[in-house]
Amino acid sequence: MAQLQASVIWQVNSDNLWKDLDEDTSEQLNARLRAGTKHFKVKSKGHHYDVDLVDPAWRWTSLRSGLISNLRLWKPQAGVAGVAAWSELNGQDKEPSPGHAGQGVSHLDRVRISVWRRGEWHPIPLQEAAQIKKQFADGRAVFEVKGKHSDYKVDTRGKSGWIQILHNGRKRPMRYLDATSDGPTLVGLGLIDHLETEWAELTNGDEFLTVADLLMTWKKADGEGFRGKGSRELLAFTAVDLMDKLTLGMDRHVRQWDWIHFRLLREQAPSYHALQEVNDALIPWLHSDPHAIKKLVALFTIAIRGSGDAQLTAAQMQEAADQWISHGGDKNFRMTTVKNYFREIVDVSRGLQRGRIETDLDDGRVCDEEWIADCCGGTRDKGQNRKDTLMDAYRDQLKYLEEYEADEEEPVTYYDYVNMMLERTLNKVQIARYDLSRGLAKYLGPMLLGKNLQGLWHTGIIVHEKEYWYGGNIFESDPGMTPFGEPVSVELIGGTMRTREDLWSHINSRLVDEFTPENYDVFAHNSNHFSNSVCLFLTNHPIPDKILSLEETQETWSLLQLRPHLNTSLGSFGRKGVEGSVWMDGTGNHRSTDCMAEEWEYIKEGTFVEYEYEHGWPSIAYVSARQEQTCTVRWLDVANQVVSEMEGVSRLHVKRLKKVKRATRPPPKSPGSVSTLG
């Protein structure tokens, strides 16, 4: 049996990647699985988990927070997950049951599939997702998918997760996440057609959408669902909250293009925080041009020419951009948009692995004659019409876009399209390294740790002008204001489109359960492992192996004596009741995860909360029951217009609801038509 144990690996899904469990935890799982036990408890890195190996998905639940994560077995030799690995471990050919036991996939119809590109996860088109689900349901591990631009292959056998393989050989990570709703069902309709139908049903042919329209439609669709305790308030809060998102928090009426804009972003953006950042950037445009969203939607819908998945090709993107400029869009549009957006993406995906970005584009200047001459490598006749000059230069830059699309075959979603128009570009991600030994590690390493070391490294990730680090609790600080002094080095490791709130939400809903004061270990589970998890979330790449090498230190006598003291001093920042553990940067410009337990204390049965019903997507919910670490919530599934109830929701996935307030609306003006640019 020892040989069988070595041939399969237990993994847990974390940060959307499959990660190996440690040897001790794996042995506990192996013993219970061989005994035929389906429900049991294990201890891993100081935390206790409730394990459920009942088909179709294997999971464990943290008894500390109620957080649920998928488990699976992986067989390295053949790259097989789940049933085959289970059979080898048990020395038998019989499958535990039909389906996908041990592969971490439960209900295929409610799985959201995304691919990593342009610095974040992008949902794949619904038609492609349907192909993948069918192939996977038929038991295929490697298969072809017919895409809009070209066919590609999906390989589900990878140790870290699924891989998309393009025809040119390039590989991209893919992920699948359990969803609480099925999303839109397109039967003979394109996405735009579907959204226009939604609008017509909501407004009954009126020009504007109101809270009353929402309430009437939802009650008609699921009247029974709104008769429970707290349902009336839930319905009202959800309607007001949705109207606030549709209007971008401004005193505006909601028209058809506002609905299409929001729903396209909801279907194609990677998270609500990403959607919100796009809309925040649109607000200044709306102050100067109230029809900005109308123009963006019109150009997009014209350019796709009935494409069912609402994605543009490079040529269609060029056409939309030309139309934007010719209709006066240059007042708000910089030439740096395309050059920054697409060149930085290529530089990050290729050049960043060499530790550098070759770009001098982010000078922030509005396009003028001098700038055009600089970027086009020549001079322009100052008597030439400025708009012609602008369009000529812009077309020069779009040649780069066409080359990029031809090479990478990237579709342009509505979310991508608006990002380009708004000049949202990749944010650089850096790793700051601090030598905790202050230069002594190279001399004391062989004696104390049994190996040569250049430094005893603590690290933090710098992104969005903040530094994120782990020292028992998890902290967000101003760079250079941590308790470790000046960093030895700050290295560029990648770029991301993920927002600051995306990261903080991920920390508080996922990483806070993995990185705690109780399981800090200066060698085996430290700030470097946290930095690696943050880097994977932001860039989908790990930090350099040399920084994580302390995990392989020998357990010398000196180390065994030092380890407890180091764990207490380095793993107790912000921990109450531990002397010298409270850290303050002196500026007040920091926040930490120690407030999560206090947040949970405010949540009682009968309260309204913000509930993360899918990874990155929150909704208003009503707490109908509360347990020690979990609760039961009721919330409105807006896409399907039904009230859903979810039991066993982790305390990490709910937080106190901010005050819901509806702004007043001015008298309506003539809306015009969504298909014109007026």
N, C-alpha and C positions, 0 to 999 in steps of 0.2 A: 504493500500500500504506500510505502514511502515514495516509491517512484511515481505513483499516480498523484500524490500530493504535490510533487514538484512540477507536474506537467500542467496544472491548472492554477489560475491566479484569481483570488477574490478581489473585486474592484467595487468602489462606491462612486456614484456620479456626483461630482462637485465642480462648481464653476463651469458646468456644461461639458466637462471632460471626465473620462473614466480614470480614476486614480487607484493604484494598488493599495490594499490594506496591509498593515504590518503583519509580521509573522504570527504574533501571539493572537491577534484578532482572527486571522485566517484559520488557525488551529481550532479555536472555539467554534467557528462556523462549520468547519469540516466535520468535527465530532458530532455536532447536532444533526447535520445533514445526513450522515451515514446512519445515524440512529433513527432516521425517518421523522424527526421532530420538525414541525412546521412553524410553531410559535415558541419563542424563547427569548431570553435576555442575554446580552453580552456586554463586556466592558472593553472599551477601546480608548487609549490615551487619556485615561482618567475619567471618561464619561460613560454613562450607561445608555444602552439602546435596546429597544423592543424590536425584535426581528420577526418579519412575516415572510415566509417562503411559500405562501399559497399563490397558485397561478392566478392571473397570467404574468404579473410582475412581482419581483422580489424586492422588498423594501426594508429599511429599518427606520425607526422613529426615535429621535433624541428624547430621553426622559427629562433632560434639562430644559428643553425649549418646545418640544412637540414638533420639531422640524423633521419632515419626511424626505429621505433620499433613496434613490434606487440602488439595488445591489445586482451584481451579476458575477458569473464565472467566465474566465477567458482562458482559452487554450493557445499558448504562444506558437506552437509548431504549425498549426493549421489556421491560426487566426479565427478560431471558432468561438462564438459566445453562446452561453446559455445551455440549451438542451444537450448538445454534443459534449460540452465540458462537464456537465452534470453526469452524463452517462459514463464518461471516463473515470471520474472521481469515484463513482459507485461501482465501477467494474461490471456494468451491465449495459445492454443495448436499449432497454425500454425507456421511452421518454416519460417524464413525470406527468405530462398531459399535452394535448394539442395546443398550439399557439406559440407563445414567445416567452416561456418561463425562463427566468434568469437572464433575459436580454435587456431588461429595464424598460420594456415597452408594454403598456397596458392596453388602452382602448385606441386602436389605430385611427378610428374616425375622429378622435379628439386630440390628435397629435399635431402640433405646429412644427413645421420643418423649415429651417433657415440655413443660409449659407453665409460664411464669413467673407466679406469683401468691403473695400473702402473703409476700413477701420471700424466696422461694427457688423452685427448680425442683421441680415436682410431676409424676411420671409420670402420663400420661393413662390412663383405663381401657382394659383390653385390647380390648374390643369396638370402641372408637373408634380405637385404634391399628391394628386390622385393617382398618378402613375406609380410613384414610389410606394405608396401605401398598398396598392394592389400587388406589386411585385413582392413586397416584404410579406404580405399576408399569404402569398403563394409559397413562401418558404425560400425564396431566392436571396442569397447573401450578396451577390454581385450582379448588376443588371444595367441595361441601357435605358436612358430616359430621353424622350424627344423634347428638346427645348425650343424656345422661340427662335433663337439665333442659330443654334446648332445642337446636335445630340451630345450627351455626356454620359459618363458612367458613374454609378454610385457603388461604393464598396463599404459594406456595413461590418467588416471583420476587423477593423483597426483597433489596436489596443486602447487608443485614446478616444475613439468614437468613429462616426461615419466620415467618409471622404468623398468629395466630388472630384472626378477626374475629367478634365476637358480634353478635347480631341488633340490639342497640342502638347498634352502630357502634364500640364500644370494641375496641381492638386490644391483643393480648398477644403477646410474643415466644414462639416455640416453638423447640425444639432437637431434634436427633436425634444419638445417639451410637452408634457401633458397639459391640455387645455380644459377649462371647465365648461366650455360651450363649443358647439360645432362650427361657429362662424357662418358667414353667408353661404347659401346654397345656390349655385348658379346652374340653372337648367335652361340651356339654350340662350342664356343672356351673357353679355359681357359685363365686366365690373361696373363700368359707367352706366350702362343700361339698368343694372340692378339698383344702383344708388338713385337714379332718376325715378325708378319705380317706388323705392322707399319714400322719396320726397313726396310724390303724388299721393301716396297712401296716408302720409302723416298730415298733409295740409289740405287734402280734399280739394285740390285745385286752387287754393289761395296763393297769394304772392309771398306771404310771410309765414314763418313758423312761430308759434307761441307755446308757452308752458301748457296752456289749456289743450292745444293739439296733442302734445305728448301724453298728457294725462288721459285724455279720451282714448287715444290709440292703444296705450298700454292696458287700460282697464278692459277694453274690448277684446284684446288678444288673450289676456289671462285674468279674467275677473276673479276667479277663485283664489288666485295667488295673493291678492291684495286684501284678503279678509282676516288675516292673522294679526296678532298683536304687533303694534308698531308699523303696520303696513302702510297706513295712510301717510305717516310722516316720511317713511322710506321712499314712497312714490314721489312725494313733493320735493324732498331733498335731492333726489336723483334728477328730477326734471329741471330744477333750478341750477344744479351743478352742470348738467349737460348744456343748458342755454348759456351759461357763463363761458364754457369752453368753446362753444360755437361762435360767440361774439368776441372772443379773445379778451373778455373782461371789460370791453368798452361799451359805451352807450350806443349800440347799433341794433338794427333789426336783422333777423336771420333770414337770408334769402337762399335760393336754390344753390347758388355757387358756394355759399358758406357751408352748407350741408355736404356738398360733394367734396370740397376742400378738406373738411374735417374727417369724413369717412374714408377718403383715399389715404390720408395720413394714418388713420387708425389701422387700416389694412396693411400698409406698407412700411410704416416706421417701426424701428426695432423696440421702442418703448414709449411710454407716455411722456417721460422726461425729455426724450428726443423730440417728440411732437411739440411739447410745450416750448422748447427752446426755439424751434422753427417759428412758432406763432409769436413768441416774444420779439423775435427779430423782425416780424412783419408789422408790428404795431407802429413804428415810426413811418413806414410806408403808407399805412392807412391814414395817418394824420395828414400827410401831404396829398394822398390820392385815395379817397374812400373806395374807389373801384379797383384797387390793386389786386385783391383776391379774385375778383371777377375776371380780370385780364389774365391772371396766371392760369385759372381753371380753363378759360376759353382757349388760350393758346395750346394748352396741354391736350384738351379734348379734340381740337382740330388736328393736332399733329399726330395723334395715335391712329386716326382714321379707322375707328371701330375695332381696334385691337382688343380682344377679349380680356387680356390680363393687365391692361392699362400700363404698359411699359413702352418706352421709346427706344428706337434704334439711334445710332449716332447721327444718321442723316436727318431723322425726325427732330432730334435735339437741336441740330444746327438750324433747321427751319424755324423752330419755335423761338430760338434766340434771335434770329434775324428779324422775325416779326416783332419781337419785344422791342428791339432797338428802333425799328422803322415806325412804331406807334408811340414813340416818345419814352420808351423805357430807359433810354440812356441817362435820363435825369437821376435815376436811382441806381444805375448799373455801372460797375467798374470793369475795365478791361481785365483786371487781375482775376476776375471770376473763373473763367475757364482755365487759364494758365495755372493759377494756384490750385484749383480744385482737382484737376486731373493730373497735373505734373507732380504735385505733392503726393498724390496717391501712389504713382509709380515710384517716386523717389523713396517713399517710406517702405513699400513692399520689396524693393530691390536694394536701394542704397543704404537703408537703415541697418541692415544686417552687417554692413561694413562699418557701422558706427558713425555715419555722417549723412547729412542731407545737403545736396547741392542745389541750393535755391537762394536767389536774391530777390524774391518776388514780393515779400511781405512788407513793402514800404508804406502801404496805406494811402498812396497818392491817388486822387481821382484822375482818371484818364485825361491827359492833355496832349498837346502836340509834342512836347519834349519827351513825355513818357512813351508815346507811340514810336518816336524815333529810336528811343533806347531799346524798347522791347522788340522792334522789328529790324533792328540793325541798320537803319538808314535814316534819311531825312525826308521830310514832307514839305511840299509847297504850302507855305502858310496862307496862301490865297485860296487854297482848295477848300471846298465845302467841308465843314467839320464833321457833319454826319457821314458823308461819304468816306472821309478819312477813318472815322471810328469804325465803320462797317468793314472797310478793307482790312484794317488791323485785326478786327475781331475774327474775320474769316481766316486770316493767317493763323490765328491761335486755334481756330476750330479744326484746322488741318491736323493739329496735334491730337485733338479729341478723336478724329476719325482714325488716326493711326492707333491710338490707344484702344478704341473699340475693336478695330480689326485684329489687334494682337490679343486682347483680353476677352473680347466678345461680351462685354459688360452690358446688361440691359440698364436702362435709365428709368427708374420708377418715378412716380410723382414726388415722393419724398426726396429722391436724388435731384430731381429737376428743380424743386423749390430751394434745396440747399445750394445748388449752383447759382441760382439767381440771387440768393442772399449772401453769397460769398462765404458760407460756412466751410472752413477748411479743417484739416486734421490738427489736433492739439498734440504737441510733443509730450512724450512720456520719458522721464529721466529716473535714474536710480542714484540715490545719494548713499555713499559708503562711509561709515565711521569705524575707526579702529578702536575698539573698546580697551585694548591693551596699551594704547598710545605708543606703539612701536616696539613693545616688549615681546610680542608674540613670536617673532622670528628667533629670539634668543631662548625663550622659555618653552616654546612649543614642543621640542623633542623631549624635554624632561617631564612636562606636565601632561601633555596630550599624546605623546608617542608618535608625533609626526611633525614635519616642517610646515610652518605657517607663515604667510606674509603679514597676516593680521587676524585679529579676532573680530569678525565683521558684524556690525549691526547695519541694517539698511532701511531706507524709506523710499517710497515712490513719490516723485514730484510730478504733478499734473494739475492743470487749471490753477496754477500759482498757489497750490497747497501741497503740503507734504503729509503722506499717510504712513503711519508706522504702528508697530505692535510692541507693547511692553506690559503684557497682562491684559489691560484694556486696549482698545484700538483708538488711535487719535488722528485727528485732522488738525494740522498746525500750519503756521506760516513757515516757509522754507528757512532753515537756519535758526529756527527758534525752538528746537527740540532740546532735551537735557543732555545731548551728547556732544555739544560744542560744534566746531566747524567740521564739515565732512572732508575726508581725505580726497574724495573725487566725486564728481557728478557726471554721469555718463548718459548719453542719449541712447535709448533702447528701442524706441518705436514711436508710433503715432496712433491716435484714436479719435473717433468721432463721438465716443461716449461722453455724456455730460457729467458735470460735477455731481449733480443729484442722482444720476444713474449709479455712479460709484458709491455714494454714501448710502443709497437705498440697498444696493447689493451687500455692502458691509453689514448693515443692520438686519437684513433679512436672511443672509446666508453665512457670511464669514464670522459674525459675532458668536455663532454657536461652535465654530471650529477653533477659533483662537480666543481662549479665555484665560483668566488669571490662574485657574486650577491646572491647566495642561501646558503652561509655558515650560519649555525646557531649553536651556541655553544652547544645547547641541542638536537635539532631535526635533524641536518644534518651536522655532524662534522667529525673530523679526524677518529673517531671510525667507523662511517658508511663507510668511504672510506676504512679503513683497512679491514672491513668485505667484501667489494666488491673485493678487491685484493685477500684476502684469498680464497674466493669462486672461483675466476679465477684460482689460483695456485693449490689449494688442493681439491676444491669442497666441502669444509666444512666451516661453519661460525666461527667467533671468539666467545669466551665465552660470554654468555648472560649478565653476570655481568658487562661487559665493556660497553654494549649498554644500560644499565639501566637508563642513564640520560635522555633518551627521555621521561620517565614516570614521570618526576619531576612536582610538582605542580606549577602553575603560581602564586606565592606569589607576594606581592607588591614589596618586595626587588628584586626578580628575574626580574620583569618587568622593574625596574630601571637599573639593572646591564646588562641585556641581550644585549642592543644595543652597550654598550661600549666593552663588551667581544667579540661580533661579529666583531667589527671593529679591535680590537687589535689582535685577533687570526685568522681572516679570510681575512686578507689583505696582507699577505706575498707576495712580488713580484709584488704587484699591483701598477701600475704607478699612480702618482698623489695623493697618500695617504701618509701623513707624517709618517715616521717611518716604512713604510711597506716593503721597499726593504731589503731583507735578503741576505747576502753573507757569505759563510762558511769559507772564508779566504784561501781556497785551490784551488778553481776553479774546484774541482771535483764534480760538481753538474750540473744538468740540470732541467728545469721546463717546464710546458706546456704553459707559457705565450708567447712562440715563435710561437704558432700555427696560431694566427691571422696574424703575420708578414709573415709566410709561404704562407698564402692564397693570400696576396697582390702580390706576385711574379707570381702567376698563372693567365695567361690571355688566351683569345681565340687564338688558333694557337700554343700553347706551348705543349710540351710533358711532361708527368707526370708519376709517379708511382701510379697506381690505384689499390686499394684493391678490386678486383672483387668478391672475396669470403672472408669470415672471415679468416684471416691469410694467404691469398694467393694474392700476388701482380703481376701486369703485366704492361708493358709499354703501355701507352694510349695517344691518341691525343685529346686535348680539342677543340671541335668544337663549343661550345657555353659556355658562363659563365654568371651566374646570381649572385644575391647578396650573397647567401649562398650555392648555388649548381652549378653544371656544367653538360654539356653533353659531354660524352667521347666516342671515338671509339677505340676498342682494338681487338687484334687478339686472338680468342679462339683456342689455339694451339691443344687441344685435338680433336676438331671437324673441325679444319682447315677452319674456317669462320671468317669474320670480324663482330663483334657485336657492337651495339650502345646502350648506356645506358643514359637515361635522368634522371635528378633529383639526381645526385650523390652528396652526402654530401661533403662539403669542408674538413671534417675530414678523408675522404677516398682517398684523393689525396695528393701528395706532390711532390716537385720539383724532377726532374729526375737527378740522378747522371750521370756523363759523361760515355757514353758507349764506350768501347775501346776493340778491339779484339787483343789478343796477337798473335805473330807469331808462326808458328808450325814447328817443326823440321822434317827432312825427315822421312818417315814412316819406321817402322821395321816390320818384319813378324809377323802378329797378332796371329797366331795359331788359335785354336778353343775354343769357349766359353765353350764347354763341357769337356775340359781337364784342368788339374791343373798345367801344365808345367811351 
